[in-house]
Amino acid sequence: MRISHFWTLMHDEFGETYAPTLARDHVLGVLGGRSVMQALDDGMHPRLVWLALCDDMDVPHERRLGREDAPERA
């Protein structure tokens, strides 16, 4: 997963406004007590970070690959 796809999933699932705040402030124990941004900055693979966040935020499995109705991005 590329970081651009990670952010597309974040924005689609949590919204353009809340996604950056969540990434900055939400700390996950499974990521070593780091926030999403800290884990990414430390070089953790975006897919692992995304799946950890999905588990923690109870994102349904059917939405973890993205929304079906999400607009296509160029």
C-alpha positions, 0 to 999 in steps of 0.5 A, spaced: 500 500 500 502 506 498 502 512 503 497 516 498 492 510 498 493 510 505 490 517 506 485 516 501 482 510 505 483 515 511 479 520 508 474 516 505 472 512 512 473 518 517 472 524 513 477 530 510 477 534 517 477 528 522 482 523 518 488 528 520 486 529 527 485 522 528 492 520 525 495 525 529 492 524 536 489 517 536 495 512 540 494 505 539 498 500 543 499 495 538 503 500 534 507 501 540 504 506 544 504 511 537 500 515 533 498 513 526 503 519 524 508 517 529 508 509 526 508 512 519 514 517 520 518 511 524 517 507 517 512 502 519 508 500 513 502 503 511 498 497 510 499 495 517 498 502 520 491 502 517 489 495 519 491 496 526 487 503 526 481 499 523 481 494 528 481 499 534 476 504 530 471 498 529 471 499 521 467 493 518 471 488 514 467 490 508 470 497 508 477 496 510 479 496 502 475 502 501 468 505 500 465 502 494 461 509 492 468 513 493 469 517 487 475 515 483 481 519 484 485 521 478 
